Amino acid sequence: MTNSRKAARATAYWTTGPEHGELRSESLPVPGPGEALVRTLYSGISKGTEIVVHTGSVPPRVANEMRAPHQEGSFPSPVKFGYLSVGVVEQGPAGWLGQKVFCLNPHQDRYVTATKDLTRIPDDVPARRAVLTGTVETAINALWEAGPRLGDRIAVVGAGLVGGMVATLLRTFPLARLQLVDLDPERKNLADRLGVGFSHPDDALPDCDIVFHCSASQAGLERSLQLTGDEGVVIEMSWYANREVTVPLGEDFHARRLSIRASQVGVVARARRHRRTNADRLNLAVSLLKDPVFDAFLTGASPFTELPEVVQNLADGTLEALCHVIEYPIEDNSAAEGESAHPVDDPSTTTDPEDKR
């Protein structure tokens, strides 16, 4: 254990009311046995879920189920929420000191947590890119849920952060066909960077074995059912929060014996639940991020001090992004591998699907 065992101060982002958030100062406990003090380098805004929290739209019926792992407070507010955080261990067991880590932690510049809740970031994964670990984990869980097979025909409807991530993982599978489907023609730029075929919904090819629906829209769900082949399955990854959605069960659904299966990252998919833990899934996710193709999802950055304004701008549409990175003051450049603190290039004009944790 390091000899520096003093309490510290921290600043965290809280949602304090509908479409209002602020930075609050708080004291941190001294790390105990098996705990670490982490200084944050970057965090990512998971737009779909975090805007639902920001607008106070989490349904009371599922408020407990939708709690983030290290959330404080309760929905609708005040609540400290978020789950894409990368930092470096400053205090803790000797084997953890100086280690870059990912944690499902809210936006906060320092925090104390159990080391069992930290995921080590491999040396060949840049700290900035590692904020995507939680979203890659979501995509992995959906693939475990769906079980794609050799020669499958697959469509991913909704080319935002989650849909794009699913397509990124699937692009290396031995499939007969993979299409990323979206209304916005600008999403073709993302598909091209990922090396995946792109289609407008009207032109998407039918008779799919599996369709992953990630658009968080009723129209997207309807089109997903139309694209699914007889006795095929739609993996529903959207979170509609408190919005009502009508499912057209009188059309393709019964006549072609289709299935709709929910995928939610809170638990490991049933097909792997007895042989994989949440920690195993996170370790797999972060290991995949050595591939620089994932940089396509990092579409902007802002300093931590501007986070309240950034969240509001994402909510009202004046700022659009796939994953917007929040940068924290770098006190030890070596911990962040000398990465620039300047915003990421490649600004996006897309919107995210309603992903959820």
C-alpha positions in Angstrom: 0.0 0.0 0.0 1.3 3.5 -0.8 2.4 5.6 2.2 0.3 8.5 1.0 -2.9 7.7 2.8 -4.6 11.1 3.1 -8.1 12.0 2.3 -8.7 14.0 -0.8 -11.3 16.4 -2.3 -13.2 15.6 -5.5 -15.5 17.3 -7.9 -18.4 15.4 -9.5 -21.2 16.1 -12.0 -24.7 15.8 -10.6 -28.1 16.0 -12.4 -30.0 18.4 -10.1 -33.3 18.8 -12.0 -34.9 18.3 -15.4 -32.3 19.6 -17.9 -30.0 20.9 -15.2 -26.7 19.7 -13.9 -23.8 21.1 -11.9 -20.4 20.3 -10.6 -20.3 19.7 -6.9 -17.3 19.4 -4.5 -17.1 16.6 -2.0 -14.6 14.9 0.3 -13.3 11.4 -0.4 -12.6 8.7 2.2 -9.1 7.4 2.7 -8.8 4.1 0.7 -9.2 1.1 2.9 -7.8 -2.4 2.3 -8.6 -3.6 -1.2 -9.5 0.0 -2.3 -7.9 2.5 -4.6 -7.9 6.2 -5.1 -8.3 6.9 -8.9 -7.5 10.2 -10.6 -9.7 10.5 -13.7 -8.0 11.2 -17.1 -11.1 10.9 -19.4 -14.8 10.1 -19.2 -17.2 9.5 -22.0 -20.8 10.7 -22.3 -23.1 7.8 -23.2 -25.6 10.0 -24.9 -28.7 7.8 -25.1 -28.9 6.9 -21.4 -27.4 10.1 -20.0 -29.8 12.4 -21.8 -32.7 10.3 -20.5 -31.3 10.9 -17.0 -30.7 14.6 -17.8 -34.3 15.2 -18.8 -35.7 13.3 -15.8 -37.3 10.6 -18.1 -36.2 7.4 -16.2 -39.5 5.5 -15.6 -40.1 5.2 -11.8 -41.1 1.5 -12.4 -37.5 0.6 -13.4 -35.6 3.3 -11.5 -33.8 0.7 -9.3 -32.9 -1.6 -12.2 -31.5 1.4 -14.2 -29.1 2.5 -11.4 -25.5 2.7 -12.6 -23.0 0.6 -10.7 -21.5 3.6 -8.7 -24.4 5.9 -8.9 -25.2 8.2 -6.0 -28.6 9.7 -5.3 -31.9 8.6 -6.9 -33.8 9.2 -10.1 -35.0 11.7 -11.2 -32.7 13.9 -9.1 -30.4 14.8 -7.6 -28.3 12.0 -9.0 -24.7 11.4 -9.8 -24.7 9.2 -12.9 -22.4 7.9 -15.6 -20.4 4.8 -16.4 -17.5 5.5 -18.9 -14.5 6.6 -16.8 -10.8 6.1 -17.4 -8.1 7.0 -14.8 -4.9 6.2 -13.1 -4.5 4.7 -9.6 -2.8 7.2 -7.2 -3.3 5.3 -3.9 -3.9 1.6 -3.2 -2.3 -1.8 -3.2 1.2 -1.8 -4.6 0.2 -3.9 -7.6 -2.2 -1.2 -8.7 -0.2 2.0 -8.3 0.2 3.9 -11.6 -2.1 1.4 -13.3 -4.4 2.8 -16.0 -8.0 1.6 -15.3 -11.5 1.7 -16.6 -14.4 2.0 -14.2 -18.2 2.1 -14.5 -18.0 5.4 -12.5 -19.8 8.7 -12.9 -18.1 11.9 -14.1 -15.8 12.8 -11.3 -12.2 13.9 -11.2 -11.2 11.6 -8.3 -12.9 8.7 -6.6 -12.3 5.8 -4.2 -13.5 2.3 -5.1 -12.7 -1.3 -4.6 -10.0 -2.6 -6.9 -12.3 -5.5 -7.9 -14.4 -2.8 -9.7 -11.5 -1.7 -11.8 -10.5 -3.0 -15.2 -6.9 -2.9 -16.1 -6.2 -1.1 -19.4 -3.6 -2.9 -21.6 -0.5 -1.0 -22.6 -1.5 -1.1 -26.3 -4.9 0.6 -25.6 -4.8 4.4 -25.4 -6.5 5.8 -22.3 -8.7 8.1 -24.4 -10.0 5.2 -26.5 -10.6 3.1 -23.4 -13.6 5.2 -22.4 -15.5 3.1 -25.0 -15.0 0.0 -22.9 -18.5 0.1 -21.5 -20.1 0.5 -24.9 -18.0 -2.4 -26.4 -19.2 -4.4 -23.4 -22.8 -3.6 -24.4 -22.2 -4.8 -28.0 -20.5 -8.0 -26.8 -23.5 -8.9 -24.6 -25.8 -8.4 -27.6 -23.7 -10.7 -29.8 -23.7 -13.3 -27.0 -27.4 -12.9 -26.8 -27.9 -13.4 -30.6 -25.3 -16.0 -31.3 -24.5 -15.1 -35.0 -23.5 -18.1 -37.1 -21.4 -18.8 -40.2 -23.0 -17.4 -43.3 -25.7 -15.3 -41.5 -27.4 -12.3 -43.1 -27.5 -9.5 -40.5 -28.7 -5.9 -40.4 -28.0 -3.4 -37.7 -30.7 -0.7 -37.7 -29.5 2.6 -36.2 -25.9 3.7 -36.9 -25.2 5.6 -33.7 -22.7 4.7 -31.0 -24.3 1.3 -30.0 -25.4 0.2 -33.4 -22.0 1.2 -34.9 -20.2 -0.7 -32.2 -22.3 -3.8 -32.9 -21.4 -3.6 -36.6 -17.7 -3.0 -35.7 -17.6 -6.3 -33.8 -19.6 -8.2 -36.5 -17.4 -7.0 -39.4 -14.8 -9.7 -38.6 -17.4 -12.5 -38.5 -17.7 -14.9 -41.4 -21.1 -13.6 -42.4 -22.8 -13.8 -45.8 -24.1 -10.2 -45.4 -23.8 -7.3 -43.0 -25.6 -3.9 -43.4 -25.6 -0.9 -41.2 -29.0 0.8 -41.7 -29.8 4.4 -41.0 -32.0 7.3 -42.2 -29.2 9.8 -42.1 -27.0 9.5 -45.3 -24.1 11.0 -43.4 -23.9 7.8 -41.4 -22.3 6.2 -44.5 -19.1 8.1 -43.5 -19.0 6.1 -40.3 -19.8 2.9 -42.0 -17.0 3.5 -44.5 -14.5 4.1 -41.7 -15.6 0.8 -40.1 -15.5 -1.1 -43.3 -19.2 -2.0 -43.2 -21.8 -1.8 -45.9 -24.4 1.0 -45.4 -28.0 1.3 -46.5 -31.0 3.6 -46.2 -33.9 1.8 -44.5 -35.9 1.8 -47.8 -33.0 0.0 -49.6 -32.0 -2.4 -46.9 -32.0 -6.1 -47.9 -34.6 -8.3 -46.3 -34.6 -12.0 -45.2 -32.1 -11.4 -42.4 -31.3 -14.1 -39.9 -30.7 -11.5 -37.1 -31.5 -7.8 -37.0 -30.0 -5.7 -34.2 -32.3 -2.7 -33.5 -30.5 0.3 -32.1 -32.4 3.3 -33.4 -34.7 3.9 -30.4 -37.6 4.7 -32.8 -40.9 3.0 -33.5 -40.2 3.3 -37.2 -36.8 1.6 -36.7 -38.4 -1.3 -34.9 -41.1 -1.7 -37.6 -38.5 -1.8 -40.3 -36.4 -4.3 -38.3 -39.3 -6.7 -38.2 -39.8 -6.2 -42.0 -36.1 -7.0 -42.6 -36.1 -10.2 -40.5 -36.6 -13.4 -42.3 -39.1 -16.1 -41.4 -38.6 -17.3 -37.8 -35.7 -14.8 -37.5 -35.0 -12.7 -34.4 -34.8 -9.0 -33.6 -32.4 -8.1 -30.8 -33.9 -5.0 -29.3 -31.1 -2.8 -27.9 -32.9 0.5 -27.7 -34.1 2.0 -24.5 -37.3 4.0 -24.9 -37.4 5.3 -21.3 -40.9 6.8 -20.7 -41.9 6.9 -24.4 -44.7 4.7 -25.6 -44.0 2.5 -28.6 -46.5 0.6 -30.8 -45.3 -2.7 -32.1 -47.0 -3.8 -35.4 -47.8 -7.4 -34.3 -50.6 -7.6 -36.9 -48.2 -7.5 -39.8 -45.0 -9.6 -40.2 -44.7 -10.7 -36.6 -47.2 -13.6 -36.3 -47.4 -14.5 -40.0 -43.7 -15.2 -40.2 -43.2 -16.4 -36.6 -40.7 -13.7 -35.7 -39.1 -13.1 -32.3 -38.1 -9.9 -30.4 -35.5 -10.4 -27.7 -34.3 -7.8 -25.3 -30.6 -7.2 -24.7 -29.5 -5.3 -21.7 -26.0 -5.1 -20.4 -26.9 -5.2 -16.6 -26.4 -8.9 -16.6 -24.3 -11.3 -18.7 -26.3 -12.8 -21.6 -27.9 -16.1 -20.7 -25.8 -18.0 -23.3 -22.6 -17.1 -21.4 -23.9 -16.4 -17.8 -22.7 -19.6 -16.3 -19.2 -19.3 -17.8 -18.5 -15.5 -17.9 -18.6 -12.9 -15.2 -19.2 -9.1 -15.7 -15.4 -8.7 -15.1 -14.6 -11.2 -17.8 -16.8 -9.3 -20.2 -15.2 -6.0 -19.4 -11.7 -7.5 -19.8 -12.7 -8.8 -23.2 -14.1 -5.4 -24.2 -11.1 -3.4 -23.2 -8.8 -5.9 -25.0 -10.6 -5.3 -28.3 -9.9 -1.6 -28.1 -6.3 -2.1 -29.3 -7.9 -1.7 -32.8 -7.6 1.9 -33.9 -10.9 1.6 -35.9 -12.7 2.4 -32.7 -11.4 6.0 -32.8 -14.2 6.7 -35.3 -16.6 6.8 -32.3 -14.7 9.6 -30.5 -16.2 12.6 -32.1 -15.4 15.5 -29.9 -14.0 16.6 -26.5 -14.5 19.2 -23.9 -12.8 20.0 -20.5 -14.5 18.7 -17.3 -15.3 22.3 -16.3 -17.7 22.6 -19.2 -19.5 19.4 -18.6 -22.9 20.9 -17.5 -23.1 23.0 -20.6 -22.0 20.1 -22.8 -24.7 17.8 -21.5 -27.4 20.4 -22.1 -26.0 21.1 -25.6 -26.2 17.3 -26.4 -29.8 17.2 -25.1 -31.0 20.2 -27.1 -29.2 19.1 -30.3 -26.8 22.1 -30.6 -24.0 19.6 -30.1 -24.1 16.2 -31.8 -21.7 13.4 -31.2 -21.3 9.6 -31.0 -19.1 9.5 -27.9 -18.1 13.0 -26.6 -15.0 12.8 -24.4 -14.6 14.8 -21.2 -10.9 15.7 -20.5 -9.6 16.1 -16.9 -6.5 18.1 -15.9 -3.4 15.9 -16.6 -1.0 16.1 -13.7 1.2 13.2 -14.8 1.6 13.1 -18.6 3.1 9.7 -18.5 -0.1 8.3 -17.1 -2.0 9.4 -20.1 0.8 8.2 -22.5 1.5 11.8 -23.5 -1.8 12.0 -25.2 -2.9 15.5 -26.3 -5.6 17.2 -24.3 -7.0 18.8 -27.4 -10.4 17.8 -28.8 -10.6 14.8 -31.0 -10.8 15.5 -34.7 -13.6 14.1 -36.9 -16.7 16.0 -35.6 -19.9 14.1 -36.2 -23.3 15.3 -37.3 -25.0 12.2 -36.0 -27.1 11.3 -33.0 -26.8 8.3 -30.7 -29.3 5.5 -30.2 -30.9 5.1 -26.8 -28.4 2.7 -25.3 -28.7 1.7 -21.6 -26.8 0.0 -18.9 
